[in-house]
Structures are given as C-alpha cells and as structure tokens.
C-alpha cells in the first residue's frame, strides 16, 4: 500500500470530511498517527493527551492583560494542536484496527472538556476585565453571562450529538456496520446489564453516560428510529439494506453532511477565536445559542423528512 493509499484508508469517508480537515487536520493527524504507531502508542493515549492540551489551551483564553495577551495565541495554538491529535487517534485506530467503544466515548468527550475550559475562561475573562462590548453590563449582571454560557454549553452538547449521529447514520449506508460507529440503546442495554458494578466499575460508568447520550440521540430522531426498525424487520438484526437502497439513502443524505460539519469543530472554534481576538467573549456564546441552534433545527427537520421519504421508498419495494 502506498503512502497516499494508506492516508486515504485512514479517513472515515470523503462524504463526511470537511474541506479544512482534509487540507489541514487530517494530513497532520496522519503524520502524528504514523509517528505514534512506530512508538506503539495507543489511540486512547493520544485522545487523553489531546484532552490535556485542549483544556490548557482553553484556560489560556482567559488572559487579557496587555503583558499576557500573547497567551491567547498560545492557547489557540494548543487547541489547534489538540485537534490534530483528535484526528490522529481516529486515523491510528483505523490504520491499526484498534477500535473500541471506550475509544469512541473518550473521543466524544474530549471536545467537551476543551469547550468546558474555554467557556469558563471566557466567562471569567468577561467578569474580571469587563472592557469588551457590553462588558460593563455583564460585570454588574453576573447571572446573565453565566446563563448565556450554560445555554451555550447545553446547545453545544445537543448540536454535536445530533451532528455525530447523522454522520454515523450516513456512514452506515455508505460502508455498512463495519464502517460506522452507530449504536443503539437496545444493544448498549444488553452490554450494560452483563457488567457488574463491583467488577467493572470503570467500564460500566462511562457506558452509563454513553447510554444516556445515545438515548437522547434516539429521542430527537423519531423518523430515523422508524426507518431503523423497518430495516431490522426486513434485513435482520444488523439492518443492512440492499445496495440499491443504500445508494438511494446516501443520495438523499449527502447534501446534509456539510451542515453536520459546521456543527462539529472548525466553524465553532473559528467563531471562538474571532471572539477572543476582537475581545467580545460573549459573542461566542450568543453564536452557539442563536445561529447554531437555528442550523440544528433546520438539520433535524430536513433529516427527519429524508428518513420519512426513505421509509416510504422502502415500503414500496
């Protein structure tokens, strides 16, 4: 296998990759993956390293004093570096076939740690310095900036969960069960019940939270669940349909992938960095709550319509 072929095999799919990732994060992630493979470092270890780097970078966005403002740039570099590690862990897992549910859980929560650190840093920056647009207002109305930040965090969690779910569903039709990390509550419950809290505490605890994460995804996508149920009824427990139907659904779903990419990392962090550079920290929270939630509503409406149309098509076959 040539280096170019090996690089392509380390990607999830061209359908779900974003332009900036393909030209920046994925090439750097591939180089890191090759380097760590030679050292025998596991994908999960890279994920843990990315958590520490991203959190450290987020904390550095707090500083606004003239003599410490350079730390903001260090923070932005660390967060970007952490994201190349976030690419590397998945690419290494695909290159070495080191897949695990724990790896998926770790990869999913790593960004949550980064953005939690970022949010706290931006709130305290707004409260402690108060020299941004509306800074004086928030300095005397602490609860409002905290409310905005909490709404932003809750919105972020929901947006990322739904975007990831749609991408995994698309990959299921593109590559089948082996090419997707699509999970269901029913399967997770089976594994959860087999595990003992005393013997498997550190494995069962993250599974408990991941089960709740997956349940929320399913609650938000009723038409998608109806389609999954119909596929399982017709094609067995794995629910992998005919190639004709897979191609049909992929054609419907593909235009939506660009929106799922917007709700993942790059656009979100660019908005954050701009808010820091122009010293309007609350702008990042407002963007999350207003702009990204409007996009989320559009995505859910559109995808539910796609699943309803696909179910009708399936029933006619």
C-alpha positions in Angstrom: 0.0 0.0 0.0 1.4 3.4 -1.0 1.6 6.3 1.5 -1.3 8.0 -0.4 -3.4 4.9 -0.2 -2.6 4.5 3.5 -3.6 8.1 4.1 -7.0 7.7 2.3 -7.7 4.5 4.3 -7.2 6.5 7.5 -10.1 8.7 6.7 -13.7 8.0 7.6 -15.0 8.8 4.1 -14.9 11.6 1.6 -18.6 12.1 2.1 -18.2 13.2 5.7 -14.9 15.0 5.6 -14.7 18.8 5.7 -12.5 20.8 3.3 -10.4 22.4 6.1 -9.9 19.0 7.8 -8.8 17.4 4.5 -6.3 20.1 3.9 -5.0 20.6 7.4 -6.1 18.5 10.4 -6.2 15.1 8.6 -2.7 15.4 6.9 -1.1 16.5 10.2 -3.1 13.8 12.1 -1.9 11.2 9.7 1.7 12.2 10.3 1.1 12.0 14.1 -0.6 8.6 13.7 2.4 7.3 11.8 4.8 8.6 14.4 2.8 7.2 17.3 2.3 3.9 15.6 6.1 3.5 15.5 6.3 4.3 19.2 3.5 1.8 20.0 1.2 4.5 21.5 -2.5 3.6 21.6 -5.3 5.7 20.1 -6.8 6.2 23.5 -3.5 7.6 24.9 -3.5 10.2 22.1 -7.0 11.1 23.0 -6.1 11.6 26.6 -3.1 13.8 25.6 -5.5 15.9 23.4 -7.8 16.5 26.4 -4.9 17.9 28.5 -3.7 20.1 25.5 -7.2 21.4 24.7 -8.0 22.2 28.3 -4.7 24.0 28.8 -5.4 26.0 25.6 -8.9 26.9 26.7 -7.6 28.2 30.1 -5.1 30.5 28.2 -8.0 32.3 26.5 -8.8 33.9 29.9 -5.9 36.3 29.9 -6.5 39.8 28.6 -3.8 41.9 30.4 -1.6 43.6 27.8 1.5 41.9 29.0 -0.2 38.4 29.0 -2.4 38.7 25.9 0.2 36.6 24.0 -1.0 33.7 26.0 -4.3 33.8 23.9 -2.3 32.9 20.8 -0.5 30.1 22.7 -4.0 28.9 23.8 -5.3 28.9 20.2 -2.2 27.0 19.0 -2.7 24.4 21.7 -6.3 23.9 20.9 -5.5 23.5 17.2 -2.7 21.1 18.1 -5.1 19.2 20.3 -7.5 18.8 17.3 -4.7 17.4 15.1 -4.3 14.8 17.9 -8.1 14.3 17.8 -7.7 13.5 14.2 -4.7 11.3 14.8 -6.4 9.0 17.3 -9.2 8.0 14.9 -6.8 7.7 12.0 -4.4 5.5 14.0 -7.4 3.3 15.1 -8.4 2.8 11.5 -4.8 2.1 10.4 -4.2 -0.4 13.1 -7.8 -1.8 13.6 -7.7 -0.7 17.3 -11.4 0.0 17.6 -13.1 0.1 20.9 -16.3 1.6 22.4 -14.1 3.2 25.1 -12.2 4.9 22.4 -15.3 6.2 20.9 -16.5 7.5 24.3 -13.2 9.1 25.0 -13.1 10.7 21.6 -16.6 12.1 22.0 -15.9 13.7 25.4 -12.5 15.1 24.6 -14.0 18.1 22.8 -16.5 18.6 25.7 -13.5 19.1 28.1 -11.9 21.6 25.7 -15.0 23.7 25.3 -15.9 23.5 29.1 -12.4 25.0 29.8 -13.0 27.6 27.0 -16.4 28.6 28.4 -15.2 29.0 31.9 -12.2 31.0 30.7 -14.4 33.4 28.6 -16.9 33.9 31.4 -14.3 34.8 33.9 -12.5 37.0 31.3 -15.7 38.9 30.8 -16.4 39.3 34.5 -12.8 40.1 35.6 -11.9 42.6 32.8 -15.3 43.8 31.6 -13.8 46.0 28.9 -15.5 44.4 25.9 -18.6 45.4 24.2 -21.3 45.0 26.8 -18.6 44.1 29.3 -19.8 46.7 31.9 -23.3 45.3 31.7 -22.2 41.7 32.3 -19.9 42.8 35.1 -22.9 44.1 37.0 -25.2 41.3 35.9 -23.2 38.1 36.5 -26.1 35.7 36.3 -26.8 36.8 32.7 -23.4 35.9 31.4 -23.5 32.6 33.3 -26.9 31.8 31.9 -25.7 32.6 28.4 -22.7 30.3 28.9 -24.8 27.5 30.3 -27.3 27.7 27.4 -24.3 27.7 25.1 -22.9 24.5 26.7 -26.2 22.7 26.6 -26.8 23.8 23.0 -23.2 22.7 22.0 -23.8 19.2 23.6 -27.0 18.7 21.7 -25.7 20.1 18.4 -22.6 17.9 18.5 -24.6 14.8 19.4 -27.1 15.1 16.6 -24.4 16.0 14.0 -22.4 13.0 15.0 -25.5 10.8 14.8 -26.3 11.9 11.3 -22.8 11.3 10.2 -22.7 7.8 11.6 -26.0 7.0 10.1 -24.7 8.2 6.7 -21.6 6.1 7.1 -23.8 3.1 7.9 -25.4 3.3 4.5 -22.1 4.1 2.8 -19.9 1.4 4.4 -22.2 -0.8 6.4 -22.0 -1.8 10.0 -18.2 -2.1 10.0 -17.6 1.4 8.6 -19.9 3.1 11.1 -19.9 3.7 14.9 -23.7 3.8 15.0 -25.0 2.4 18.3 -28.4 1.7 19.7 -29.8 1.8 23.3 -31.0 -1.8 23.0 -27.5 -3.1 22.3 -26.0 -0.9 24.9 -28.5 -2.1 27.5 -27.6 -5.7 26.8 -23.9 -5.0 27.5 -24.7 -2.8 30.5 -26.8 -5.5 32.2 -24.0 -8.0 31.8 -21.5 -5.8 33.6 -21.2 -5.8 37.4 -20.6 -2.5 39.2 -18.1 -4.1 41.6 -16.0 -5.9 39.0 -16.4 -3.5 36.1 -16.9 -0.1 37.7 -14.5 1.9 35.4 -16.0 0.3 32.3 -19.6 0.5 33.3 -19.5 4.1 34.5 -18.7 5.6 31.0 -21.1 3.1 29.4 -23.9 4.5 31.7 -23.3 8.1 30.4 -22.8 6.9 26.8 -26.1 5.0 27.1 -27.8 8.3 28.1 -26.1 10.1 25.2 -27.4 7.6 22.7 -30.9 7.6 24.2 -31.0 11.4 23.7 -30.0 10.9 20.1 -32.8 8.4 19.5 -35.4 10.6 21.2 -34.5 13.5 18.9 -34.9 11.4 15.7 -38.3 9.6 15.7 -38.5 9.1 11.9 -34.9 7.8 11.8 -35.8 5.2 14.5 -38.8 4.1 12.5 -36.6 3.6 9.5 -34.1 1.6 11.6 -36.9 -0.6 12.9 -38.2 -1.2 9.4 -34.7 -2.1 8.2 -34.2 -4.6 11.0 -37.6 -6.1 10.4 -36.8 -6.7 6.7 -33.0 -7.3 6.8 -32.3 -8.8 10.2 -30.7 -7.5 13.4 -27.9 -5.7 11.6 -30.4 -3.9 9.4 -28.0 -3.5 6.5 -30.3 -3.0 3.4 -29.7 -3.7 -0.3 -27.1 -1.8 -2.2 -29.9 -0.1 -4.2 -31.5 1.3 -1.0 -28.1 2.3 0.5 -27.3 4.3 -2.6 -30.8 5.8 -2.5 -30.4 7.0 1.1 -26.8 8.2 0.6 -28.0 10.4 -2.3 -30.6 12.0 0.0 -28.3 12.4 3.0 -25.1 13.6 1.3 -26.2 17.3 0.9 -26.8 17.4 4.7 -23.2 16.4 5.6 -21.9 19.9 5.0 -24.2 21.1 7.8 -23.2 18.4 10.2 -19.6 19.5 9.6 -20.5 23.1 10.5 -21.8 21.9 13.9 -18.7 19.9 14.8 -15.4 21.7 15.4 -13.9 24.0 12.8 -16.6 26.7 12.4 -17.3 26.7 16.1 -13.6 27.2 17.1 -13.1 29.9 14.4 -16.0 31.8 15.9 -14.5 31.4 19.3 -11.0 32.6 18.2 -12.6 35.6 16.5 -14.5 36.5 19.7 -11.2 36.3 21.6 -9.2 38.3 19.1 -11.7 41.2 18.9 -12.3 40.9 22.7 -16.1 40.2 22.6 -16.1 36.8 24.5 -19.9 36.7 24.9 -20.2 36.7 21.1 -19.1 33.1 21.0 -21.9 32.1 23.4 -24.5 34.1 21.5 -23.4 32.4 18.2 -23.8 29.0 19.8 -27.3 29.7 21.2 -28.7 31.6 18.2 -27.0 30.7 14.9 -26.0 27.1 15.6 -29.4 26.2 17.1 -31.2 27.6 14.1 -29.0 25.4 11.9 -29.7 22.4 14.2 -33.5 22.9 13.8 -33.1 23.0 10.1 -30.9 19.9 10.1 -33.4 17.9 12.3 -36.3 19.0 10.2 -34.5 18.1 6.9 -33.1 14.8 8.1 -36.5 13.6 9.6 -38.0 14.4 6.2 -35.3 12.4 4.5 -35.9 9.4 6.8 -39.7 9.6 6.2 -39.2 9.7 2.5 -36.7 6.7 2.7 -39.2 4.7 4.8 -41.9 5.3 2.1 -39.5 4.1 -0.6 -38.6 1.0 1.5 -42.2 0.1 2.0 -42.8 0.3 -1.8 -40.1 -2.2 -2.6 
